[in-house]
Amino acid sequence: AALATSAITLSLAIFGLHSFLSSDLVLGTNQYPSIGYTLAELVGFVAWMYLPPISVALIGVITLVILKHHVTARLRFLWLFFLCMSLAAALVSGALLSRDVLHCGIFFCQNAKAGEASDPTGLINSIGLWILVLAVGLAIAVFCTVSAAAAGGQARKDPPPLVRRLILQQRRRCMAGACLAIVVIPLCFLLTTVLPPQFKAMHLAKGGGDLRAYMAMRVSGAEYDGAWMQTMNIELSNSAVLKLFPDTLIYYGFLEVVAIVSVFAAALPGFRRLLARHCIRGTSLGEILLLSLFVCMLVLWLWYWLHDHSFENGRWKGGTERIARSLGMTAVLVMSLTLLPAAKTSLWLEALGVSWESSLWIHRWLGRLTVILMLGHVVAFWIDFAALDIFPHDILAIPTFYPMNGPKPKDPQGDDWTISMMQLIGYPSILALGLPPLRRRTNWELFKYFHYVFMALIPATLLHAPSAWYFMLGSIGFWLVDASLRFASAAKSTPLLAVAAHDAEGGVTELRLDKAFNEPGQYCFVNVPEVSLWEWHPFSLCSSPLDGSAQMCIKNMGQGSFTGRLHDLAKQKSESGSSFAVNMDGPYGPPLDPTPYSAILLVAGGIGITPMHSNFRLLAQLSNRSELPASLELVRLVWIARSEALFRILLESLSECLRPGQFEVVLYLNDPAGTNPSPPSICSTPGLTVLVGRPSFNSWFEEVGSQVRGERQILVKACGPEPMTLAAESAARGRERFVFESELFIL
């Protein structure tokens, strides 16, 4: 069914693309007053924007199933042959469509000879370049995926000693920041100075207005006379002029400053600690600095577009038209930044020293701002349409009256087809990205699937908005690389070593997998095909990196949920002694550096014990290997649960780590419903204390603060129900030496 759906969607997409590229508009054969395309042709192009991501996702799922499950060698060979032929066809198609600009090397077309006007709009060459780049990326991703699957599981080896691991982390941060500051950002900026902002010039044809003419052109009239920010032209030769636009300087200047600061933070421990210092309501100084830089960039950006920029040689000097266009360009800016934290593995996360989940708040706020700006862009144009007497017709029309050169004509003859295209894609995108987040926590799958509308929105924006690719180039590249790496990682063999279904607190599924990882408290996205081919959910790793395997304890969240079906499957398989396939993406999560602290306090509530147990166990193992700093005097784990049965799942493992006075565990049996009136049967032992009720974080932190001397900080890490986490945070924030970190994150 997935293969048939993929074939149908891809065939419809190709047919729709061919239909539009064969229209009079694209071929340049239309004559006024004809608009050059029909409703069916434009709808076919929109279908090409929507359908390929669906087809690629289905092919990816089929590939994982075939590579990681028991299928015949013949079937696996036939599928890989089909993939290779499909990618070869895409490469050839992309090369043929973009042959006009490929033969001169795209960036070196200033001296190329003009050919026949086979692509007067530049759209065919632009689409060809898109297909070619994506096909090359998919070919590399498929090669890496097949190689990863053929290589089998990862060789299990212990992570390097703590000191060496911290040194390697610092070096990786420095290298990532330097790579961004010296290579990636300057290269992206250089491309914006050479290539045209829109697809309309991506061709080589007689008569001017092509790629050669743009490269040799000196930009003038982009800003008003006397404007504060002006476009600069740097003439390299008679046929090559670099154009430094103020908006690109603002954007890439912001990114360059952030990259340089990240290098200094990685190289200078004192500066790094300064940026990590919490100032206002748990917000770090580094986050405040980043926000300040963003506000400065936004102010300069709005000043340029609202005040300095001359839209179409001063045609729109004020009013709603100028506001609408400025809001649209600001939406492009924020959309470009929104994509950066969407990549789970990228140079930016490495350079800034943050994990993906800790940067999600940036992605959320930028995403909301993008939707608001898109909505403002639309509403401002509606107001302008009303002033032009073309409202409500142009709200959704093919073709539109807008843009008009003179009085309103009798029939709509707007020559900008990207407006209608963007209406068909932008309106659903605003709804798909704006409404599901309101129910993100109650229906995660709906929220996730609606989010993928961005795979149609981004290409549509590149075609519709002038110079959009100038800002989205790097963001799209990072996301595509990240998606390829994660797909290849998911294809690696992850044998299930053991499975158990516990009845504690409604059900806990325990998985033990042959998976290597280097940091405690990390998490992986897990897919179990026998439960669902499509659902991937994040679960914390419970074991230590030194244990030699990855352990997960997953709470049953109710009948019909992913975890509920997984628990039923685990119970069935454990009773029959059989196994099942598990796909994993990850691990992800921040590293642990215990060197700045004199004490580490781990607070867990319920199943939130999983990352805390991983941290506690690794610290104890490092202590046994004499790798912990002598300044770390105390590591204490406090675990609150409603039943002893949950304690007993990890009790033996915790007991192995106890060392009275240094590694201690306190268990709180908190049963508000009174379902377990008998006293705890787990006895207190040296290093292990069993109590009934809830802990008083204020009293506990005060005791630890007086017990641990010196000026070093005391780290509090918490994971569990939100009220418990907030209570621990409130008690820690008011104390001078205490640093609070929450392991709780919401996707």
N, C-alpha and C positions, 0 to 999 in steps of 0.2 A: 504494500500500500504506500509506504514512504517513497519507494523508488518510482512508482507510477505517478504519485503526486509531484515529485521532483521533476520528472520528465515533462509532465503537462505544464507546470508553471514555467519551466525554462523555455519550452516551445512557444508558449503564449508571449513570453517576454521578448524572445528573438523576433517573432512575427510582428509584435508591436513596434519594436525598434526599427525593423526593416521598413515598415509602413511609413513611419514618420521621416526617416532618412531619405525616402523616395519621394517625399512631397515636393511640390513646387517651391515652397519656402526655402527648404534646405538646399535644393539644387539651384536656386536662384533663377527659376524660369517663370515665377509668378509676375503678373503685371497688375498695376493698380487699376481698379480698386480691390482686386482679389487679395485676400490675406495669405494665400498660398498653402493653406492646410485645411483639412476638414476636422470635424468633431471626432470622428473615428480615429483619425491619424494621431491627434493629440492625446486621446485617451489611450491609444496603443503605446505611446511614449511613456505616459504615466504608469501604465502597467509594467513597462520595462524597468521603471524605477522601483516599483514595489516588489515584484515577483522574484528576481534573482536571489536576494538574501534568503528567501524562504527555501528556494531550491538548494542553495549552498548549505544551509543548515541541515536539511534532510539528508543530503549526500554525506555530510560530516557524521551524522548519527549512524548511517548505514556503514560507513567506513570503520567507525569504532567497534560496531557490533561484529563485523567480519574479521577485523584484525585481532580482537581479544576474546572471541568465542570459538567454540569447537565447530568449525566448518571444514569442508573438504579443501584440499590444496588446490583442486581445479577451480572451485568457486572463488577462492581468494585470488588466484591468478587472473581469472576472468574479470573480477572487479577492479583489480589494480590496472589491468590492461585498458579497461573502460575509462578509468580516471586519467591515465596517461593520454589516451586518444582525445578525451574531452579537453584536457589542458592544452594539448598540441593544437586542436582546432581553435581554441580561444586565443592562443598566441599568434597563430597565422591570421585569424580574423582581425585582431588588434593591429598587427603589423600592416595588413593590407589597407585598413581604414585610415591609418595615420602615416601612410607611406610618403605623403607629400613633405612632411616635416621630419620624418625619420632619416631620410637619405642625406640630409644636411646636418644631422646631429642635434636638432632642436635648438640648442644654445649657440650654434655656430652658423645660423642661417642668414646672417647679415649680408653675405656675399653670394648667396645661392641665386640661381637663375629662376626667374618666374616661369611658371608652367601655365597650362590651361586652367580655366576657372572651374575645376571639378568640385571644389568645395568653397564656394564664395562666402558662406556664413562661418566657416571654421568649425562647425559643430561636428562634422564627420571626423576630422582629425582629432578633435578633443575627445570624442567618445572612443575612438581607436586607442588613444594614449591611455585612457582609463582602463579599457579592457586589457591592454598589454601589461600595464603595471600590476593590475590585480591578478592576471593570469600568472605572471612571474612570481608574485607573492604566494599564490596558492600552490604553484609547483614546488617552491621551496618548502612550504608548510607540509605538503603531502610527502615529500622526500624525507623531511625530518621525522614525520609521524611514522612512516613505514620503517625507517631506521630504528626509531625508539622501540617500536613493537618487536622488531626482529632481534634487538639486543637483549630482550628479556628484562627482568627486574634489575633494580640498582644493586650494585655490590655493597653489602653492608659494611660500613667502617665507622669507627668512632670519630666524632668531630675532633678537631685539633684542640690542644690545651687552651684554657681560657685566655691566657695572655696573648698567645698567638692569634686566637680567633678575634680578639678585640683589635689587634694591630691590623689584621686583614680587613676587618670592617672599615676601619679608618681609611686605609688605602683605597678600598673600593669607592668610598664616598668621595674622596679627593679626585680619583680618576673619572668618576661619573660627572662630577661638577665641572672638571676641566674639559671633558669631552663636550659637554653642553656649551660651555662658554667659548671654547676655541674652535670647535668644529661644527656642531649641529646648528646652533643659532646663527653664526655668521653665514653658513652655507645657505640656510633658508632665506636669510635676508638678502643675500647676493642674488638669488633666483628672482626675488621680487623686483630687483633693479634692472633685470634683463628682459624678462618675459612679460607679455601683455596681461592686463588684469582680467580680461574677458576672453571667452572662446572665439569671439567674432574676428579676432586677428590671427587665429591659429591656422593659417593657410599660406600658401605661396601661389599667388595668382597675379596676372597682369592687371594693371590699373591702380595699384596702390592699396593702402588699407590692410596690408598683410603683415606677416611676421617680420619680413625684412624692413618694411617701412617703419614699423614700431621700434625696432632696435636702433634705427638711425635717427629717430625723431627726438627733438628736444621738447619737453613738456612745457607749455606755457598756458596761462589762463586757468590753471586748476584752482587758484586762490584769487581773492580780490586784491586789487592794488593796495599796498600798505598793510596787508595781513601780517600778523605776527609770525605765523608759521608758513613757510614757502617751500615748494618743491625745488630741490637742487638737481642740476644736470651736470654730470661729470663726463666729459667727452674723451673717450679712449681713442677713437679714430673717426673718420668721416662716416663710417657705417655702424659704429657702436657707441651708444651713449647710455651711461648708467643713470637711472632715475631714482632719486632718494625722496620718496613721498613722506610727508610728515606723519601720516597715520602708521605706516610701517616702521618708521623710526621710533614712534611712541611705543608700539607693541613690542618690538624686538628689543628695544632699550629696557623695557620693564623685565622681560625674560632674562636679559643679559645681567642686569643688576642682581636678580634673584639667584642666578647661577654662580656669580662671583661671590656673593655672600655665603652660599652653600659651601664653596671651596674653603673659604676662611673658617667657617664653622667646623669643617671636617679636619682642618690642619691645626687649629688652635683650640685645645681643650678648654681654656679659660673662656674664650669667646663662645664656644658651644654651650658651656654651662650657663653663661649669661643669657643666651637666647632661650634656653630651656627654663629659665626662672619664671615661676608663675606670678602674675601681677594682679589681674582683675578677674575675680570669680573663676579661677582656675585657668584663665587664658595666659599662655606663655608670652614672653617678650618677643619671641620670634614670630608668633602668630600676629601680634599687634603690629610688628614691623611689616609683615607681608600685607596685612590689611591696609596699612598706611600707604605702601607703594601702589597697591591696587587703586585706592581712592585717588592718588595723584595721577596715575595713568588715566583713570576715567575722566577726571576733570579736564586734563589736556585733550583727551579724545573728543569730549563733547564740545569744548571750545573750538577745536578745529572744524568739526562738522557743522556745528550750529552757527559759527561766526566767520571763520576764515575761508572755508571751502566754497568754491564757486560751482554750483551744480549746473552742468551743461552750459558753461560760459555765462553764468549769472542769470540764467532764465528764471530761477526761483531764488529770490533774495530774502524771502520771509514767508510767514504764514504756515499753514498746516502742511503744505507740500514739503517744505524744508524740514519741519519737525518730523514728519513721517519718514523721510529718507534718512535723517540722522538717527532716529530710533532703530531703523532697519540695520544700519551699519554698526550700531552699538550692540544689537542682538547678535550680529556676526562675531564681533569681538568676544563677547561673553560666551557664546557657543563654542568658540575655539578653545577658550580656557576651560570650559566645562568638560571637554573631552580628555584633558590631561590627567586628572585624577581618576578617570574611568579605567585606565590601564592598570591592571594589578601588578604588573612587572614592567618598570620603565626606568630610564636613567634619572628621571625627576625624583621618583621616590627614593632611589638609592642615594642621589646627591643630597637631598634634604634630610636623609636619615629618618624617614617616617615610613610607617607601614600603610598598606592600602586602606584598611578599615579606619585608621586614624585620620585619613584625609577625606573620608566620605562626606563629612560635614561641609567641606568646600564644594564638592561636587553637587550636593543637595542645594546649597544656597545659590550657586551659580546657575544650576538648572532652573530653579524658581525664577531667578532674575531673567534668564533667557526667555522663558514663557511669558513673563510680564512684558518684556520689551517687544516680543513678537506680537502680542496682543495690542500693545500701544501703537506699533507700526501699522497694524491692520486698521484699528479704530481711527487713527489720524488720517489715513487715506480715505476711509469712509466719509469722514467730515469733508475732505477735499472733494470727493466725488459728489457730495450733496451740493457743494458750491458750484461745481461744473455741470449740474443737472444730469448726472449720469448715475445717480443713486436712486433705487437699489439695484439697477441693472448690473452694474459692474462688481457687485459683491461676489457673484459667482457666475461668470459668463464666458462663453467660447464662441466668438472672440469678444473682446471688451472694446468699449469706446476709447478708453485710456490706453496709451497717451494720445492726446489730440493736438494737432498743429492748426490752431485756428478755431472757428466756431464748431459747435457740435454737429457732426454730419447726420444724415438721415438714418444710415445704417452703421453699426459698429465696424470699424476698420482699424482697430488698434494693431500696430505692427510688432508689439512685444509679446510674443507667444509665451514667454516664461512667466508672465503674470497669471495667466489661466492655469498653467502647469503648477505654479506655486500655490494657487488657491486649492487645487485638488489634492495637494500634498500637505500644505501648511495648516489648513483648517483641521483636518483629522489629527495632525501632529500636536497641535495645541491642546486638543481634547485628550489625546492618548497620553501626553506627557504631563498634563495639568491635573486631570481628575483621578486616575488610579493611585497616585501617591497619597491621596486622602484616605485610602483603605489599604495602604501598603502592609500594615502589620496584621490585618485580618485576611488578606488575600494576596500573599506574596507572589504566587505564580502569575496571577492576572497582571499585577504591577510589572513583573519582569518581562512578560511577553509583549505588553503594550510599549515597553521601553524601546524595543527593537525597531520601532517606527523611525528612529533616528537614522537607520541605514538607508532610508529613502529620503529623509529630510536633508541630510548632509549633501548628497549629490545634487538635490534640487536647489539648495542654497548656493552651491558652487556655480550653477548655471544662471540663477536669477540675480544674485547680488554682485554688483561690480567689485572686483578685487577680493572676493571672499576667499579664494584659494591662497592669497597672500598670507592670510592669518591661520587658515586651517591646515596648511600643508604639514607642519610638524605634528600637530595633534592627531591627524588621521594616520600619519606614519607610525607614531607610537602605538596607537590603538591596534593597527593591523599587525604590527610585530608582536604585540602582547597576545593577541588572539591566536596567532600562529604558534607561539611558544606554549601557550596553555593547552592548545589542541594536541600538540606533540607530547606534552607531559601527560595528558590524560590517556594517551595510547600506550604508555609504558605498562608493563605487566605489574599488577598489584595482587599477588596471591593472598587469599584469605587463609590465615593459619589456624584460626579458631573462632568459634562463634558461640555465644551463650545468651539465653533470654532469661533475665531476672524479673521477679514479680514485684520488686521494691517500688513503692510509690507509683503504682499504676503501670509499671513495666520499664525496664532498662535493658537495652540491647548492647551487649559487649562484643566488640569486634577486635580481633588481633590480626594485623596485616604485615606483610613483608614490605615495609616502606621505610626508607631512610630519611631522616631530617636532622637538622643541626641545632635548632633553637627550642627551648621549652615553651609550652603554652601556645604553640602555633595551632593553626586549624587548616582543614582541607575541605574543598567542596566535593561532596560524595554523590555518586550516581549508582544506583543498583538497577540494572536493566529489568530484572524480574519484578521489581516494584514499579518502575516507570522509566521509559526510555528518555524522557524529556526533563525530568526534575533533577536538579543539582542543588544540594543544601549544604551549608557550612556547619561542620562539627569540629570541636576542639580535640586535639590529641592529648590523651591522658597520660601517656608514658613519658619517660625521659629519653632524650636522644641517645643516651648510653645504654639503654635497655636492649638494643638490637632489633626491636620491632615497634610498630606503631599500634597503640591501643586506643580504642574509642569507646566511650560509654554514652549511649544515645537514649534520651528519655522519650518514652511513648507519650506523644501529645494528644492522643485521642483516636478513636476509631475513624478510619477513612483518611487520616492524615498520612503523609509520607512516613513519618516515624512509627505510626500505628501499624501500617502495612509491613514496614521493615521488621517490627517486633514479631508480628505473626509469622513472617517468613523465617526469621531467626529461630523461633520456637520449633517450627516444622523441620528445619534443616538440622538443628541440634538433636532432635529426637531421632531423626533418620540417619544421622552421622554423615550427611552429605554437605556440600558447600554451594556457593553461588558466586557469580562474578561481581566485582566491585571496580568501578572507575573512580579515579581520584584526580583532582586538580589542585595542586599545591605542593608543599605547604606554604602558607602565608602567615605573617605576624611579625611583630617587632622582636629584635634581639634583647637578651637580658644581659645587663652589665651590672654586676653586684659591687664593683670596686668603689663607687662613691658613698656607700651606705655603711652605717654601723649596725643597722638592724633591718630585716625585711619581714614584714607582717603580711601574711596571705589570708584573705577573708573569702570564704566560699559559702554559698547558700544553695542547698539542694544539688542539682546536677552541675551547678557552677563549679564544682570541685575539680572538674577535668583539667582546665589549664593550671589551677593552683597546685594540684597534685603533681603535674608535670614539672612545674618550677621547684616545688619542695624536694622532689625526688632527685632532680639534677643537682641542686645545691648540696644535698647530702652526699651524693656521689663525688662531686668535686671536692668536698671537704675530705672525704676518705682518700682522695688522690693528692691531697695537700696543694690544691690549686686555688683555693679561696684566699682572699687577702686576710691577714690577721686582724684587720680593723673591723671585719664583719663579726660581731659578737653574738648575735641572736637571729635565728630564723624560726618563726612561730606560725603555725597554720591553725586557723579557727574555722571549723566546719559546722554549719547549722543545717540540720535536716529534720524531717518529720518522722522518720522511722529508722530503727536500728538496721533494718535490712539493707538500706542504702549504704550505711557505714561499712557493713561487712563486705561489700564488693571490693573495697580498697583497703580494708583494715590490715591485712597481712602485708601489703606493700608499704603502707605507712609505718608499720611497726619496724620494718627493716631499716628505716631512716632515723629512728629516735636516738637522740643523744642528750640526756638531761642537761639543761642549762644552756644548750646551744641549738639543738633541733628539737622542737617541742610541738605537740599536737593537742588541741583542745576541741573536743566534740560536744556540741550542744544539741540535745534532743528536744526539739520544740514542736509540740503537737497541740496546736490551739483547739482542734476539734475534739480532743480527748479520746481518740480512737485507740490509744495505747496507754492505758492508765497504770500499767505495771512499771516499776522502776527499771532503769537500764540494766541489761544483763552483761553488757561490756564493762569489764572492770578497769578502773584506773591503774596504771602502772607508771614507773618512773619515766617521765617524758610524755606520758599520755594521760590527759585529764578528761573525764566524762562528766558532764553537767546537764541539768534539765532547765529549759527556759531559753531566754535570749541573752546575748552578751550586751553589756553596757560599753559601747565603744569609747565613750569619754573616760570612764574609769580605767579601761584596759590600756588606752593610749597613754594616759597619765602614768600608769604603773610602768609601762615600757620606757617612757621618756625619762623617768627617774632611775630606772635600772641600767639603761645604756648611757654611758658617759661619753664625753667628747663633743666635738662640734660637727661631726659628720651627720648627714641627713638620715632619716628613717623612712624607708619606702613602705607604703601601704598599697597593696594590689588587691582589688576586690572583683569578684564575679558571682553573680547570683541575681535574685529578684531585685527589681529596681528600687523598692523602698529600703531594702537592706543596703544596697550600694550607695544610695543617697545619704543614709544615716552614717555610714562609715566615712563618706566624703565630707559631710558636715563636721564630724568630730575631728578629722585630720586637717582640714583647711585652717582651722583656728589655732593651730599649733606651729610654732616657729620652725622646728626642724623637720616636720613631717611633709612628705611628698606623696600625693595620692595619684594612683593610676587605676582606671577602670578597664577591665577586660570585657565589659559588656558593650557590644556594638549592635546596631540595628541596621539591616540592609535597606 
